[in-house]
Amino acid sequence: MFKENEKIFKNNSLVTRRACLRIAAAWFGFAATAKGLVFATAGRAQEMFSGFPQPDEKVEATLKRLFGNRPLQSGEGKIKFEAPLIAEDGSNVAIAVDVNLPLTGATHVNNIYIISDKNRRPMLAKFSFTPESGKALIATSIRLATTTDIRAVAELSDGSLYAVTKHVRVTISGCDLPPQG
């Protein structure tokens, strides 16, 4: 009786095992193709996005990507930037930036950028502010590859940029050095 039921099932089934496998393979192929198209488009979008860091980017390219042709004005008297003269360990360098510019009104602080001249990816951090922030003040730790200049750049709502630079001597590298070339 089992053999008879098996014959009936094989002869009356609408979808054979082989057809089912073909359908499954087609769906997997479609999914893989769609995934490739979606993520390829996302990759291109990230490359075009100005805030996305590029691998082994030079500091000049980072400044151009972030700020375009806008000039960096001296922030002396407007930005208080604290960083050690000598960092014993480049993997943990404490810094503080206090911008003495308003957070409200027509022209106010929008962002503070921390940029290291000799790291693989020069833009170390970006901090954004709103009028509810109260004060444009940050304190954090950064990683430095080697002895370098660090810039604190304040970007105002009208597009103007103020920067101060500190030179930090690093005794032990905190991350990979950029390729020499």
RARA-V564540 format. One record per backbone hydrogen bond with DSSP energy under -0.5 kcal/mol. CO is the residue of the C=O (numbers start at 0). NH is the residue of the N-H. Records with the same first field share a line. If there is no record, write none. Layout:
BEGIN
CO->NH + NH
END
This chain:
BEGIN
0->4
1->5
2->6
3->7
4->8
5->9
6->10
7->11
8->12
13->15
15->19
16->20
17->21
18->22
19->23
20->24
21->25
22->26
23->27
24->28
25->29
26->30
27->31
28->32
29->33
30->34
31->35
32->36
33->37
34->38
35->39
36->40
37->41
38->42
39->43
40->44
41->45
42->46
43->47
44->48
48->51
50->52
53->56
56->121
57->61
58->62
59->63
60->64
61->65
62->66
63->67
66->69
70->72 + 160
72->162
74->77 + 78
77->99
78->80
79->81 + 97
80->82
81->95
84->168
85->87
86->170 + 171
88->91
89->143
91->93
92->141
93->83
94->139
95->81
96->137
97->79 + 99
98->100 + 135
101->108
105->107
107->156
109->128
110->154
111->126
112->114 + 152
113->123 + 124
114->150
115->118
117->177
119->56 + 121
121->115 + 123
124->113
126->111
129->132
130->133
132->134
134->136
135->98
137->96
139->94
141->92
143->173
147->167
148->116
149->165
150->114 + 152
151->163
152->112 + 154
153->155 + 161
154->109 + 110
155->158
159->155
160->72
161->153
162->74
163->151
165->149 + 167
167->147 + 169
168->86
171->89
END
